[in-house]
Amino acid sequence: MPFIRRSARAAAAVTALLALTATACGPDDSDAAAKPTAAASTSAKADTGSDAKLPNGLPTSIKDLQKWQQGDWKNWDKWAREAADFANPVIKDLWKPSRMSGAKENQNTVQSNFGSDQGTTDPAPRPVAAKEVARPYHQHAAPVGKIFFDSPDGPKVCSGTVVDDPAHPGKSNLVWTAGHCVHSGSRGGWYRNIIFVPSYNDNGLSASRVDSSPQRNITPYGAWWADWVQTSSQWIATGTHSGGGGSPYDFAVLHVKPENGGGKSLQETVGASLPVWFGAPSPTLFSGIGAWGYPQAPPYDGARMFDCIGKPGRLSMGASMPTEYRVGCTMTGGSSGGGWFATMPNGKTALVSNTSIGPSNDTWLAGPHLGPEAQGVYNAISRKFAR
């Protein structure tokens, strides 16, 4: 396929673009003593009309699936909230370019004035103007893509990153994103029809041309449906879409499969993935971190991939909360869940965080430090599919 490039080439492009350094040890490969995490699953049989068991109110037969495809999934009176209640059966051709372009940002905002009694918070960074990633995206940021899903308010978007799977070296089907891109937090439940589109709109067509463009130009590697989702129990219990509630635990991992089937993994298909750097150092020890994503809210339109690279600072939502990373950046809603990349001491580029929150004036972004809870989420989903 013309869109596939070797992992080394894709990784080298991202590394060269970042040119960042950190003065600390690399990721710890040992298992973390993580707090309880929240898993979500659906059987791979769900889209075949078998008698696989699923939560009440979700499709369990061909007839039920037909109703689901015709819009029964919009019945949000039966909002699936608990970890075991997630279901995301494949609805082939649901996400056409026109439906994708009409999806809105799933913004997570917070007030920009933080008191000194809320823990360690550095002065707000100066805004860094987001720059469009060089095209075609698959040559310069192959692990990055766009996430689409349905919410009670209609189709929404986020961003995501292909990450390594220790259980399947070189053949990962894992995507890192934000918790608020898969679950509504303390007052809601799981979103529906969640897909990941790597290198969305690969050649950076204008939003006006996306609707009429051939599907292969918009989804060069196809659509990948989440058949399992893992997020933190803290996000489910305390997450909010304003005020920053749950943001230190606002991360999630998707396990995906191709809409049209096939034997190759996501990593093999796109030609790249990134390791996750758990327990990365304090922001004060980084010379720079880069945030990637597809901003959707004005002045952006969600059609193109952008990045911001700058010196990170610290942000705390409370004295008892883990300190988060913060960078100056003008990206808006839609960039949520997008990966934050840094260079490890061994010279490799790794994911160290994801976009969680930003202020209403869009001058900076903040993301969680990936500690034991994040590593527990990651390990759990990897082990689930290790068989």
LUMSE-945924 format. One record per residue: x, z, y of N, C-alpha, C, CB in turn. Coordinates in steps of 0.1 Angstrom, whole numbers, plus 5000, padded with zeros to 4 digits. Glycine has a CB too. Layout:
BEGIN
XZYXZYXZYXZY;...
This chain:
BEGIN
500850004988500050005000500950005013499150125000;500549935023501449925035501550055043500949815044;500550145041500550265049501450375043499150315050;501850365031502650465024504150455028502450465009;504750575032506150575035506750695027506450595051;508050685025508750785017508650925025510150745014;508551035018508551165024509751185033508451275013;510951145029512151165037512051105050513351115029;511450985051511350915063510350985073510950765061;509251025067508251085075508751225080506951105067;509351295071509851435075510951415086510351505063;511851315084512851295094512351265108513751185089;511251195108510651155121510151275128509551055119;509451365121508951485127510051575131507951565117;511051595123512251675126512951625138513151685114;513151495139513851445151513051465164514151295149;511751455163510851475174510851615179509451435171;510951715170510851855173512251895180510551935161;513351875172514651925177514652065181515151835188;513952155173513852295176514752375167512352335175;515052495172515852585164515252725164517252595169;515552805153515152945152516353025147513952955143;516453145152517553235147516953345138518253295159;516653305126516153405116516253345102514653435119;515953425092516053385079514853295076516053505069;514953215065513853125061512753195054514453015052;511753115049510553175043510953255030509553065040;510153355028510353435016509553375005509953585018;510153344994509453274983508753374974510453194974;508953504976508353604968506853624971508953744969;506053674961504653694964504453804974503953724950;503453784983503153884993502153984987502653825006;502254104992501254204988500054194998501854354989;499354084996498254045006497054135004497953905004;496354145015495054205015494054115009494554235030;492854165005491954074998491653945007490654144995;491453835000491153715007489853655002492253605005;489353555009488053505005488253365000487153495017;487753334988487853204981486453134981488353214967;486553004981485252934981485452814971484852874994;484452784963484652684953483352604950485152744940;483652484945482552414939483152334927481852314949;482352324917482952254905483052104908481952264893;484152044902484351904904483151824898485651854897;482351884890481251814884480051804893480751894871;480151874905478951874913478551744918479251964925;479551654920479151514925478851424914480251464934;478751464901478451374890477051404885479451394879;476351504891474951524886474951604873474251404884;476051674869476051754857475251884859477451774852;475251964849474552094850475552204854473952124837;476552174862477452274866476752374875478652214875;477052504873476352604880476852624894476552744873;475952624904476252634918475352744924476152504925;475652794936474852894942473352844944475452934955;472452944945471052904947470952824960470253034948;470052724959469752644971470652524972469752724983;471652504963472552394964472352304953474052444964;472752174954472452074943473052114930472951944948;472152104919472552134906472152024896471952264901;471651914901471251804893471251674901469851824887;471051564895471051434902469951434912470851314892;468751484909467651494918467951574930466351544911;468551694928468951784939469951714948469451914933;470951644941471951584949471451474958473051534940;470451404953469851294960469151354973468751214952;468451464971467851534982468851584992466951654977;469951634987471151674995471651555004472251734987;471851444997472351325004471351275015472651214994;470051295013469051255022468851345034467751225015;469651455034469551545046469251685043468651495055;469051725030468651855026469751955030468351875012;471051905031472151995035471952055049473451925034;471051995057470752045071469952175071470151935079;469452215059468652335059469552455060467852345045;469752495072470652605075470052745074471252595089;468752745070468152875067468752945056466652855065;469452875047470052925035471552915037469652855022;472052965048473452955052474353025041473753015066;475252955035476053015025477253085032476652905015;477253215030478253295037479353355028477553415044;479053405017480053465009480953365003479353544998;482153424998483253334993482753244982484353414989;481953304973481553224961480453124964481153314950;479953124976478753044979479052904984477853114988;480352874986480752744992480452634982482252744996;479852524987479652404979479852284988478252404972;480552184984480852064992480851934984482252084999;479751904977479651784969479951654977478351774962;480651564970480951444977479751354980481951354968;479551314992478551224996479251095000477551285007;479351004991480150884994479650805006480150794982;480550765015480250685027479450765037479550565023;479350895036478650965047479450955060478551115043;480750975059481550975071482050835074482751065070;481150755081481550625086482250635100480250535088;483050535104483750555117482750585129484450425120;481550535129480650565139480250715139479350475138;480050775127479650915126480851005130479150945112;482050955126483251035130483451035145484550965123;483250925151483450915166482451005173483450775171;481351025167480251105174480351255172478951065169;481351295163481551435161482151505173482451465148;481751635175482151705187483251815183481051775194;483951865193484951965190484252095186485851985203;485052175178484552305174485452405181484552325158;485152425194486052495203486052655201485752465217;487152715202487352855200488052905213488152895187;487252965222487852995235487953145237486952945246;488753185247489053325250489353335265490153385241;489053445271489453465285490953475286488853605290;491453425298492853415299493553535306493153285307;492853635310493453755316493453865306492653795328;494653895301494854005291495554125297495653955279;494954245295495554365301496754405293494554475301;497654485300498854525294498654625283499754595305;497454685282497154785271496654715258496054875276;496754585257496254515245497454485236495554395249;498554545237499654515228500654425235499154445216;501554365228502554285233502154145238503754275223;502054125251501653995256502653955267500154005262;503253845266504153785276503253715287505153695270;503853695298503153625309502753485304504053605321;501553445308501053315304502053205307499653285311;502253115297503253005299502652905309503552935286;503552825314503152715323502552605314504252655332;501552535319500852435311501952325308499652375319;501852275296502652165291501752045288503552205278;501951935295501051825293501251765279501351715304;500151755272500151695259500551555259498751715252;501351505250501851365249501251305236503351365249;500851175237500351105226501551085216499650975229;501251105203502251085193502450925192501751145179;503650895189504050745188503250685176505550725185;502850565178502050495167502950395160500850425174;502550365147501450425140501750565135501150335127;500750645135500950785133501550815119499550855133;501250735109501850765096503350755095501250665086;503950685105505450685106506050795113505850555112;505250865121505850965130505251115128505550935144;504151125122503551255119502651245107502751305131;503251195096502451165084501651285078503351115073;502051405079501251515074500051555082502151635072;499951505094498851545103497651455101499351535118;496451515102495151445101494051515108494851415087;492851455107491651515114490651565103491051405123;490051675106489051735097487651705103489351885095;486651665095485251645099484451735091484851495098;483351795097482351875089481051885097482952015087;480051925090478751945096478452085098477651885087;477852115110477552255114476052255118478452305126;475452365121474052375126473952295139473652515128;475052275146474952205159475352055158475852275169;475452015145475751865143477251855138475551795156;477651725137479051695132480051755142479251545131;481151805136482251875144483551825138482152025143;484651845146485951805142486951915144486351685150;488051915137489251995138490451915134489152125130;491551975133492751905129493351985117493851895141;494251915110494851985098496151915094493851975086;496851985085498251935081498351945066499252025088;498951845060499251845045500451935043499551705040;500252035034501352135032501752135017500952275036;502952185014503352185000502552274992504852235000;502552244979501852324969502852374958500652254962;503252494958504352544949503952514934504652684951;502652514931502252484917502352344913500852534915;502452254923502552104921503552044930501152034922;504852064928505852014937505751864938507252054932;505651814950505651664952504251604950506551594943;503251684946501951634943500851724949501751624928;501051774961500151864967498851804971500751924980;497751874970496451844975495951944985495451824964;496852014992496552125001496652085015497452244998;495652135023495652105038495452235045494452005041;496352265055496252385063495452355075497652435067;494552455079493752445091493352585096492552355089;492452585105491952715110490752765102491652705125;490552895102489452955095488152905102489453105095;488152895115486952865122486552715121487052895137;487452635114487152495110486352485097488352415110;486252595090485552595077484452695075486552615066;484552805083483552915082483252965096484053025073;482052995099481653035112481953175116480153015114;482453255107482853395110481753495108483353395124;481853595116480953715114479453685115481353815124;479053585122477653555123477153435116477353545138;477953375107477453255100478053245086477853135108;478353125082478853095069479652975068477653085059;479752915056480552795054479952675060480752775039;480752585066480352465071480152365059481352405081;479652245061479352155050479952015052477852145049;480051945041480551805042481951805048479551715049;482851885044484151905050485051795044484752045048;485651715052486651615047487951625056486051475048;488951575050490251555058490651405058491351645051;490951355069491351215071492851215076490451135080;493851195067495251185072495451065081496151185060;496251075091496550965100495350905106497550865093;494350975109493050925114493450825126492151035119;492750715126492950615136494450585138492250655150;495050535128496450525127497150455138496850455114;496550355144497150275154496650315168496850135152;495950435169495550485182494550395190496750515190;493650335183492650255190491850345200491650185181;491350285211490550355220489250395214490250275233;488650505219487450555213486350445212486950675221;486250365222485250255223485450155212485250185236;486650145206486850045195486750105181488249985197;486750245180486750305167485450265159486850455169;484350275166483050245159483050115152481850255169;483550015158483449875153484649835145483249775164;485649925144486849885137486649895122488049975141;487349815113487249825099487649975094488149725092;486950015084487250155079488750175076486350175066;489450075071490850095067491750125079491349975060;491250085091492050115103491850265107491750025114;490650315105490350455109490750555098488850465112;490550515086490950605075491950535066489650655067;493150515070494150435062494450495049495450425070;494250625047494450685033493150735027495450805035;492050695033490750735028490350875033490750735013;489150915028488651045031488851135019487051035035;489251255022489551355012488651475013491051405012;487751495003486751595004487251734998485551554995;486951835006487351975001486552014989487252075013;487152044978486452094966486752244964486852014954;487552304973487752444973488352484987488752484962;487852594992488352645005488752785004487352615016;489852825010490252965011490553005025491552985002;489953115030490253165043490353315041489153125053;490653385052490853535051489553605052491753575063;489553715045488353805045488153865059488453915035;489353875067489253925081488453825090490653955086;488753695088488053595096486553605093488553455094;486153605080484753605077484053735082484653605061;484753845083484153975087484153985102484954085081;485153935109485253955124485353835132486454045126;485453715127485653595135484553565144485953485126;484953525156483953485166484453355173483753595177;483553275180483953155186484153175201482953045184;484153295206484553325220485053465220483253315229;485953495229486553625230487753655221485453725227;488053565212489253575204489053665192490253635212;487853705188487653795176488153725164486153825175;488953795156489453745143490653645145488353685136;491053605157492053505158493353535151492353485173;493853655150495053675143494953635128495553825144;493753625123493553585109492853455107492753695102;492953375118492153245118492953135112491753215133;493053135099493753035091492953005078495153075088;493152885073492452845060493252735053491052795064;493052725040493652625032492552545025494752675023;492552415025491652335017492352275005491052225026;491652274994492152184983491252064983492052264969;491751944983490951824985491151724973491351754998;490151634973490251524963489751394970489351554950;490151274966489851154973488351114970490751044968;487651074981486251034979486050924969485750984993;487050834968486850724958487650744945487350594965;488150864943488850894931490250834931488050834919;490950844920492250794919493250894914492750744933;494350854909495250944902496351004911495950864891;496550954923497551004931497151124939498050894941;498051214942497751334950497751294965498751444947;497251384973497351364988498751344992496651474995;499651434988501051424992501651284988501851534986;501351244976501951114971501351004979501651094956;500051014983499350904990499950895004497850934990;500051005012500550995025502050985026500051105034;502751025016504251025015504951145022504650905022;504151255025504751365031503951495030505051335046;504551605032503951735033504951825039503351785020;504551945044505452035050505352175043505052055065;506552245042506452375037505852475047507852425033;505352585042504752685051505752795053503352735046;506052835065507052945068506353075070507952905080;506153145060505553275061506553385066504953325047;506153475074507053575080508053515089507653645069;507653405096508653345106508953445117507953215112;510053425124510453525134509553545146511853495138;509853645154509153665167509253535175509753785174;508253515184508353395193509653405202507153395202;510153525204511253535213512553475207511553685217;512553455194513753405187513653255185513853465174;512553185190512453045189512852975202511053005185;513552865202513852795214512652695217515152715212;511852665206510752585208509852575196511152445213;508552545198507652515187506752405192506752645184;506352315183505452205186504052225180506052075181;503052195187501652195182501152055182500752285192;500552015171499951885168498451885166500651815156;497751785170496351775168495651665175495751905172;494351655173493451555178492551615188492651475167;492951645201491951705210490751615213492751725224;489651675214488351605215487651625228487451645203;487651745233486951775245487651715257486951935248;486951675268487451605279488751685285486451595290;489751615290489751465293490051385281490751445304;490151435269490551365257489151315250491351445247;489351225240488151175233488151185218487851035237;489251255213489351275198489851155191488051305193;490151045197490550925190492050925187490150795198;492850995195494250985194494951125191494850925206;496051115185496851235181497851265193497651215168;497951395196498851445206499651555201497951485219;500651595209501451715206501951775219502651675197;502251905218502951975229504152055223501852075236;505252045230506452115225506952205236507552015220;507152335233507652425243508152555238506552445254;508652635246509152775243507952865241510052825254;507752925229506653005226506753145232506353025211;505653215235505553355239504653425230505053365253;504453555233503653645225502253675232504353775223;501253685223499953725228499353815218499053595229;498753925223498054025215496654035220498754155214;495654035210494254055213493854205213493353975204;494854285209494554435209495754505204493354465200;495854635207497054705204497254715189496954845209;496254715181496354725166496354585159495254805161;496254475167496254345161497654285160495354255170;497854205150499154135149499354045161499254045136;500554035166500953955177500853805173502353995183;500353725182500153585179501253505187498753535183;501453375183502253285191501353225202502853175181;502053185213501353115224502253015230500853215234;501752895232502552795239501752725250503052685229;502452685261501752605271501352475266502652595283;500052435268499552305262498252275268499552315247;498052145272496752105278495752045268497052005288;496152055255495152005245493952095245495752005230;492752035242491452095242490852115228490552015251;489652155228488952165215488952035207487452205217;489152055194489351945185490751955179489151805192;491652015187493052035182493052165174494052055194;491952235173491852355165492252325151490452415165;493052415145493552395131494752315130492452335123;495152245140496352165140497552245138496452085153;498552185130499752265127500652285138500452195116;501352405138502452435147503752425138502352575153;504752345143505852315135507152365142506052165133;508052415134509352455139510452425129509352605142;511652425133512852395124513352525119513852315132;513452535106514052655099515552645100513552655084;516252755097517652765097518352655088518152895094;517652615078518252515069518052375074517652535055;517452365086517252235092515952165088518352145088;515152215079513852155076512752195085513552195061;511852105087510652135095509652205087510152005101;508952305092507952385085506852415094508552515079;505652445088504452485095504552635097503152455088;504452685109504552835112503252895117505652855122;502352805121501052855127500052745128501252925140;498952775133497952665136497152705148496952655124;496652605155495852635167494652715164495552505175;494452825171493252905169492452915182493653045165;493052965193492252985205492952925217492053135207;492252905228492752865241491852905252492952715241;492352915264491452955276490552845280492353005287;489552875288488552775292489152675302487452845299;490352705308490952605317492052525310491652675329;492152545296493052455288494452445293492452315288;495052555295496452565299497452605288496652655311;496952665278497752715267496952715254498452845270;497752725243497152745230497752865223497252615221;497052935214497553045207497253025192497053185212;498053075183497853075169498453195162498552945163;497953225150498253345143499753335137497353365131;500353455136501553465129501153475114502353595133;501853395106501453385092502153485083501753235086;501553595082502153715074501553725060501853835082;501553845055501053865041499653815038501154015038;498753835048497353785046497353635044496453825057;498053565052498053415051498753375038498853355063;499853445034500453405022499553435010501853475021;498753535011497853565000496753454999497153695003;496253405010495353295010495953165003494853255024;497153135007497853025002498153034988499253005010;498753144983499053164969497853164960499753304967;496653214965495453224957494953084954494353304964;494952994964494452854962495352774954494152784975;496652804956497652724947497552764933499052754952;497352894930497252944916495952894910497353094916;494952884918493652844913493752704906492552834924;494552614912494652484907496052454900494552384919;496652564896497952554889497752504874498652684889;496552524869496252484855496252334853494952544850;
